[in-house]
Each structure stands twice: as C-alpha cells, then as structure tokens.
Amino acid sequence: MNKVFTRSLVCMVFALVAFKSDKPAYLLYNSKGKNIKYEQMINELANADVVFFGEYHNNPISHWLEYEVTKSLHQMKKGNIIMGAEMFETDNQLILDEYLMDQISMGKFEEECRLWGNYSTDYDPLVTLAKDSSIHLVATNIPRRYADIVHKKGLEQLNELSSTAKDFFAPLPIEIEPDSILKDQLGIMSALSKNPVNVAKAQAIKDATMAYFISKNLKKDQLFIHYNGSFHSDGKEGIIKYLNRYKKGLKIKNITTVQQEDISRLDSTYHDQADYVICVTESMTRTY
C-alpha cells in the first residue's frame, strides 16, 4: 500500500468519524427527503410569489431561520418583499404601521398590540428587521375575540357582527369542509374540546382570514413571506388552500418544521409535507 493511498484512506476515515461526532442542531430536506443546502433553498424560494414559513412556536431554530431566510430573500429580491404574520391580528394593523413608521414608541406598541407572550424573544427580531428595512408587515390573523365567538357559538354567529367588525376577517360565507372531516383534521385538539367541530371551524376562519389578507396585500414582482404555525400550511392545506381560492395561479412554496431524535435522515412521514423541511433535533431547547 503506497503512502499516498494510505494518507488518503486515513483522511477519509477521519472525515467520516468527524462527521459522526458532529451534533448539528438541524438539517434541511426537500419534499422527498433529500438533504439540501440553505443556498439552494433560498435560490428556489426567490422564484415564488408567496412563501409560507411553518414554525413550531416555541422552537428557537424556527425563529432564527425565519429571520435568516427573510434577510436572505430581502437581499436576493433587492428589497422587493412583503412580510405577513399569524402573530398579529388584523385590527392591530394601524398600531403596527404606526410603530414601523416611528410614529409611536415601542412601549405603546407593545402595550396596545396584544402581542404573544414570546414576542420579545421570537418575533421582535422580525419586526425590527421590517422596521429597519422599511418592509411592509401585514397583520393577517382574525382578532381572537371573533375566533372565540366561533369556538363558543359557531361560525354562523359572525353574521350578527357589524359591517365594521366584518372588515377584520375573511368575507362570509367561507368554504368549509363537512363537520366530520373538520373534526378529523384537527385531531387531538378536537378530542380535548367539548365542541370539536366549532374548534375546527375557528381554525378554518383563521386560515381563511390569513389567506384573504395575504391576497389583499400581494403586489406584482414582490415576494410575500408569511410566518405561521406549521399546522396552518403543512401539506399545502389550511391557509394555502384558501389562498388558492382567493387568488389563482400563484407560485407558492412552503417550509415546515419537524423534530426527530435522529435528524440524519428525514422520516418518510414528513415527505411531501412541505417543499422544504427543517428537521430539528428533539433535544433542542424551547423558548417557552
């Protein structure tokens, strides 16, 4: 065995051992479970009209990558992006706009905007990016008081609200699955509720509202990136299903987040769940 071959073999073995001893926090996969590079994902996302980033709300890798993906797309699209988020309710758009335009203080914004409990760690970086880069940020979610009406009294009860109130959610009636399918789709959340069908309908009005406000704010030659719980866009269902009804012919890409004990191979369960899958180790710390 010559010295060159021996040296090459030693290097290969060392590389393999070093790889196995690495502890990556996450790996990226495409819809078929093939490992892909971040740059490849960004290049492909840049050709979309709308990108859905499906997060785990308490997963720090989701939140970090939301920020990084947005920065990368903002650079690649030369600033031609729009941001939208489930975490902001439509009736707070004015407050959000006033803060982004420096018309009100951070304190007043945080006091009045009904922010999620994990806002400061998980969403403030995105809002700050929008503010510093003059990116339009759209509040897309139905006000929680109206979702609560659906949960407690049914979807039809929204018809009793004023015309002003109806401006803050998707136009009624919305297309909705039969009750049995809705209950099935929601799974464990439905099983824990006294009225699982209404819980499912509350989720449906959220999805429809987010889709509606995305469609209202789309602009030619601008990429819209939307942040939401992965449940709302996995399998290109949920928000995406409604968006395709409001605006046909869009090029839509979705990202989802999953967790596995071993992230070296994507479980086939997650194939075709999204165009891009962020596979995070199950031991990852939580933000809450």
C-alpha positions as CSV (number, residue, x, y, z in Angstrom):
1,M,0.0,0.0,0.0
2,N,1.7,3.3,-1.1
3,K,2.0,6.3,1.2
4,V,-0.4,8.5,-0.9
5,F,-3.2,5.9,-0.8
6,T,-2.6,5.3,2.9
7,R,-2.7,9.1,3.6
8,S,-6.0,9.4,1.6
9,L,-7.6,6.5,3.4
10,V,-6.7,8.0,6.8
11,C,-8.2,11.3,5.7
12,M,-11.4,9.7,4.6
13,V,-11.7,7.7,7.8
14,F,-11.0,10.8,9.9
15,A,-13.6,12.8,7.9
16,L,-16.3,10.1,8.5
17,V,-15.5,9.9,12.2
18,A,-15.6,13.7,12.5
19,F,-18.9,13.8,10.7
20,K,-20.4,11.3,13.0
21,S,-19.2,13.2,16.0
22,D,-20.8,16.4,14.8
23,K,-24.0,17.5,16.6
24,P,-25.9,19.6,14.1
25,A,-28.9,21.4,15.5
26,Y,-30.9,20.9,12.3
27,L,-30.7,19.7,8.7
28,L,-32.6,20.9,5.7
29,Y,-34.5,18.5,3.4
30,N,-36.6,18.8,0.3
31,S,-40.1,17.3,-0.1
32,K,-38.7,13.9,-1.0
33,G,-36.4,13.7,2.0
34,K,-33.2,14.6,0.2
35,N,-30.7,16.8,2.1
36,I,-30.3,20.2,0.6
37,K,-28.2,23.3,1.2
38,Y,-29.5,26.6,2.6
39,E,-28.4,28.5,-0.5
40,Q,-30.3,26.1,-2.8
41,M,-33.5,26.6,-0.8
42,I,-33.1,30.4,-0.9
43,N,-32.5,30.4,-4.7
44,E,-35.7,28.4,-5.2
45,L,-37.8,30.4,-2.8
46,A,-36.8,33.6,-4.6
47,N,-38.8,32.5,-7.6
48,A,-42.1,32.1,-5.6
49,D,-44.9,34.6,-5.3
50,V,-45.7,33.6,-1.7
51,V,-43.5,31.7,0.8
52,F,-45.1,30.1,3.9
53,F,-42.8,29.6,6.8
54,G,-44.3,27.0,9.1
55,E,-42.8,27.2,12.6
56,Y,-43.1,25.4,15.9
57,H,-44.0,28.4,18.0
58,N,-41.5,27.5,20.8
59,N,-38.7,26.3,18.6
60,P,-35.6,28.6,18.5
61,I,-34.3,27.2,15.2
62,S,-37.6,28.0,13.5
63,H,-37.4,31.6,14.7
64,W,-33.7,32.0,13.9
65,L,-34.3,30.7,10.4
66,E,-37.3,32.9,9.8
67,Y,-35.0,35.8,10.4
68,E,-32.2,34.5,8.3
69,V,-34.4,33.4,5.4
70,T,-36.1,36.8,5.4
71,K,-32.8,38.6,5.3
72,S,-31.5,36.4,2.5
73,L,-34.7,36.9,0.4
74,H,-34.7,40.6,1.1
75,Q,-31.2,40.8,-0.3
76,M,-31.8,38.5,-3.3
77,K,-35.0,40.3,-4.2
78,K,-33.4,43.7,-3.8
79,G,-35.9,44.7,-1.1
80,N,-38.9,43.6,-3.0
81,I,-40.6,41.6,-0.3
82,I,-43.6,41.9,1.9
83,M,-43.9,40.2,5.3
84,G,-47.1,38.9,7.0
85,A,-47.7,37.0,10.2
86,E,-50.3,35.0,12.1
87,M,-48.9,36.6,15.3
88,F,-50.6,39.9,14.5
89,E,-54.3,40.4,14.4
90,T,-55.9,42.4,11.6
91,D,-57.5,45.1,13.8
92,N,-54.0,46.0,15.0
93,Q,-52.6,46.9,11.6
94,L,-52.8,50.6,12.3
95,I,-50.8,50.2,15.6
96,L,-48.3,48.0,13.8
97,D,-47.9,50.5,10.9
98,E,-47.5,53.4,13.4
99,Y,-44.7,51.6,15.2
100,L,-42.9,50.6,11.9
101,M,-43.1,54.3,10.8
102,D,-41.7,55.6,14.1
103,Q,-45.0,57.4,14.9
104,I,-45.5,55.7,18.3
105,S,-43.0,54.3,20.8
106,M,-42.0,50.7,21.3
107,G,-43.7,50.9,24.7
108,K,-47.0,52.0,23.3
109,F,-46.8,49.4,20.5
110,E,-46.1,46.6,23.0
111,E,-48.8,47.8,25.4
112,E,-51.6,48.0,22.8
113,C,-50.9,45.4,20.2
114,R,-51.9,42.2,22.1
115,L,-48.6,40.6,21.5
116,W,-47.9,36.9,22.1
117,G,-46.1,36.0,25.3
118,N,-43.0,35.0,23.4
119,Y,-42.9,38.2,21.3
120,S,-39.7,39.7,22.7
121,T,-37.5,36.6,22.1
122,D,-39.2,35.2,18.9
123,Y,-40.9,37.9,16.9
124,D,-39.3,41.2,17.8
125,P,-36.3,40.4,15.6
126,L,-38.6,40.1,12.6
127,V,-40.4,43.3,13.4
128,T,-37.2,45.1,13.9
129,L,-35.9,43.9,10.5
130,A,-39.1,45.1,8.9
131,K,-38.8,48.5,10.7
132,D,-35.1,49.0,9.9
133,S,-35.5,47.9,6.2
134,S,-38.8,49.6,5.5
135,I,-40.6,46.3,4.7
136,H,-44.4,46.3,4.8
137,L,-45.5,43.9,7.6
138,V,-49.1,42.7,7.3
139,A,-51.2,41.6,10.3
140,T,-53.1,38.6,8.9
141,N,-54.9,36.8,11.7
142,I,-58.5,37.2,12.8
143,P,-58.9,39.1,16.0
144,R,-59.0,36.5,18.8
145,R,-62.4,37.7,20.1
146,Y,-64.0,36.7,16.8
147,A,-62.3,33.3,16.7
148,D,-63.6,32.9,20.3
149,I,-67.2,33.5,19.1
150,V,-66.8,30.8,16.5
151,H,-65.3,28.4,19.1
152,K,-68.2,29.0,21.6
153,K,-71.2,29.7,19.4
154,G,-70.4,28.6,15.8
155,L,-69.3,30.2,12.6
156,E,-72.8,31.5,11.7
157,Q,-72.7,33.8,14.7
158,L,-70.2,36.0,12.9
159,N,-73.0,37.1,10.6
160,E,-74.5,39.0,13.6
161,L,-71.5,41.4,13.8
162,S,-71.4,44.9,12.4
163,S,-70.0,45.6,8.9
164,T,-67.0,47.3,10.6
165,A,-66.2,44.1,12.5
166,K,-66.5,42.1,9.4
167,D,-63.7,44.1,7.8
168,F,-61.3,42.2,10.1
169,F,-61.9,38.7,8.8
170,A,-62.5,36.8,5.5
171,P,-65.8,37.5,3.8
172,L,-68.6,35.2,4.8
173,P,-69.6,32.6,3.9
174,I,-66.3,30.7,3.7
175,E,-66.0,27.3,2.0
176,I,-65.6,24.8,4.7
177,E,-65.2,21.0,5.0
178,P,-68.0,18.8,6.3
179,D,-68.1,18.6,10.1
180,S,-66.8,15.1,10.2
181,I,-63.7,16.0,8.1
182,L,-63.1,19.1,10.2
183,K,-63.1,17.1,13.4
184,D,-60.7,14.6,11.9
185,Q,-58.3,17.2,10.6
186,L,-57.9,18.9,13.9
187,G,-57.0,15.6,15.7
188,I,-56.0,15.8,19.3
189,M,-57.2,19.5,19.7
190,S,-60.7,18.4,18.7
191,A,-60.6,15.4,21.0
192,L,-59.9,17.6,24.0
193,S,-62.7,20.0,23.3
194,K,-66.4,19.8,24.3
195,N,-67.3,21.2,20.8
196,P,-64.6,19.9,18.5
197,V,-66.4,20.9,15.3
198,N,-66.5,24.6,16.4
199,V,-62.8,24.4,17.3
200,A,-62.1,23.2,13.8
201,K,-64.3,25.9,12.3
202,A,-62.4,28.5,14.4
203,Q,-59.2,27.2,12.8
204,A,-60.8,27.4,9.4
205,I,-61.8,31.1,9.8
206,K,-58.2,31.8,10.9
207,D,-56.9,30.1,7.8
208,A,-59.3,31.9,5.5
209,T,-58.6,35.3,7.1
210,M,-54.9,34.9,6.8
211,A,-55.3,33.8,3.2
212,Y,-57.6,36.7,2.5
213,F,-55.3,39.4,3.9
214,I,-52.3,37.9,2.1
215,S,-54.3,38.1,-1.2
216,K,-55.3,41.7,-0.5
217,N,-51.7,42.7,0.0
218,L,-50.0,40.9,-2.8
219,K,-48.1,43.1,-5.2
220,K,-46.6,42.4,-8.6
221,D,-42.9,41.5,-8.6
222,Q,-42.9,41.4,-4.8
223,L,-42.4,38.2,-2.8
224,F,-44.7,37.7,0.2
225,I,-43.3,35.7,3.1
226,H,-45.8,34.6,5.8
227,Y,-45.0,33.3,9.2
228,N,-47.4,30.9,10.8
229,G,-47.6,27.7,12.8
230,S,-46.7,24.7,10.6
231,F,-50.2,23.3,11.1
232,H,-51.6,26.1,9.1
233,S,-49.7,25.4,5.9
234,D,-48.5,21.8,6.0
235,G,-49.4,19.7,3.1
236,K,-50.3,22.9,1.3
237,E,-53.6,22.8,3.1
238,G,-55.0,25.4,5.6
239,I,-54.1,28.9,4.5
240,I,-52.7,27.8,1.2
241,K,-55.9,26.1,0.3
242,Y,-57.9,29.3,0.9
243,L,-55.3,31.5,-0.8
244,N,-55.6,29.4,-4.0
245,R,-59.3,30.2,-3.9
246,Y,-58.8,33.9,-3.5
247,K,-56.0,34.2,-6.0
248,K,-55.4,31.6,-8.6
249,G,-52.2,30.8,-10.4
250,L,-49.7,31.8,-7.7
251,K,-46.3,30.2,-7.3
252,I,-46.4,29.1,-3.7
253,K,-43.6,27.4,-1.7
254,N,-43.9,26.2,1.9
255,I,-41.4,25.4,4.7
256,T,-42.2,23.3,7.7
257,T,-40.5,22.4,10.9
258,V,-40.3,18.9,12.4
259,Q,-38.5,17.3,15.3
260,Q,-36.7,13.9,15.3
261,E,-34.4,12.1,17.7
262,D,-32.1,11.3,14.8
263,I,-32.0,14.0,12.1
264,S,-29.6,12.3,9.8
265,R,-32.5,11.0,7.7
266,L,-35.9,12.6,7.3
267,D,-38.7,10.2,8.4
268,S,-40.9,9.3,5.5
269,T,-43.9,10.6,7.5
270,Y,-42.8,14.1,6.6
271,H,-42.2,13.6,2.9
272,D,-44.5,15.9,0.8
273,Q,-45.5,17.8,3.9
274,A,-43.7,20.9,2.5
275,D,-41.3,21.9,-0.2
276,Y,-38.6,22.3,2.5
277,V,-38.4,20.7,5.8
278,I,-36.3,22.0,8.8
279,C,-35.6,18.8,10.8
280,V,-34.6,19.8,14.3
281,T,-33.2,17.6,17.0
282,E,-35.8,16.7,19.7
283,S,-33.4,17.8,22.4
284,M,-33.4,21.3,21.2
285,T,-34.3,23.8,23.9
286,R,-37.7,25.6,23.9
287,T,-38.3,29.4,24.0
288,Y,-41.2,28.7,26.4
